[in-house]
Amino acid sequence: MRWSLIGILAAAVLAVTRARAATTATAVSLVPVSARELLTILRATALPPSATTSAMS
């Protein structure tokens, strides 16, 4: 119970800190990624072998 409370408090502090930083920081532009590139990255890192069937090929 104690560790859960500490974890929740830590998450709350991080959320507030991030919200404050987002309002003061400048916008960061992301690099555009195509659907094929994203699928390749996901296949290499996160998707299980059975989920790597040719969905977008």
C-alpha positions, -999 to 999 in steps of 0.1 A, spaced: 0 0 0 28 24 9 47 19 -23 15 23 -44 9 57 -27 45 68 -34 42 57 -70 10 77 -75 25 108 -59 56 105 -81 34 102 -112 14 133 -101 45 153 -95 58 143 -130 25 152 -146 24 186 -131 61 193 -139 55 182 -175 24 203 -178 42 234 -166 72 228 -189 49 223 -219 34 257 -214 68 275 -212 88 255 -238 87 262 -275 70 237 -298 91 208 -310 84 195 -345 86 158 -351 101 141 -380 74 128 -403 72 90 -405 53 70 -431 31 41 -422 55 16 -438 84 30 -418 64 29 -386 54 -7 -393 90 -17 -399 101 -1 -366 73 -18 -347 81 -52 -363 117 -49 -353 111 -38 -317 76 -44 -303 54 -67 -323 55 -104 -316 65 -127 -345 30 -139 -351 18 -103 -356 44 -95 -383 23 -109 -411 22 -88 -442 -6 -63 -432 6 -34 -453 28 -49 -479 
